[in-house]
Amino acid sequence: MIHINKHVLSVLVENHFGVLSRIAGLFSRRGYNIDSLSVGITENPNISRMTITVTGDDYILEQITKQLNKVIDVIKVVELKPGQSVHRDLVLIKIKAGAGDRTAINEAVNIFRANIVDISTETLTVELTGDEGKISAFVDIVKPYGIMELVRTGFTGIQRGKSKITD
């Protein structure tokens, strides 16, 4: 039986021009879809870390890992397994918020430990960090008020405890 799962890969790469394009090209040439991609510089400014979320079975994960390891600028590829790593996503949501709705929206913001980062006469913009379930639950709660815009940073993650990708 084939099990289709979401896999989170942490990929250390040399911080050079064109690396992101080569990695994305690798996925498109092989017909693999990237569900989420976030990239940022690490504690070493010469190295960036990509967090790539893909959906597939173990065979697809193995093929993606092998192909990534062939890219010259890739230093290391590690799967961030659930329970052994911490995953987060950041979302900004612009919500319609008339005077009568602000109190209820603010209560939801407080319950979810989110932050209101912008206010206008007709909207509230909320910043929320958490796992996919937390973000989905918050979106479901504020949807009736009217979501005007929603933007997500993409999944990111790190191994728990003293383990690090360079081990």
Order of alpha helices (4+ residues) and beta strands (2+ residues): beta-alpha-beta-beta-alpha-beta-beta-alpha-beta-beta-alpha-beta-beta
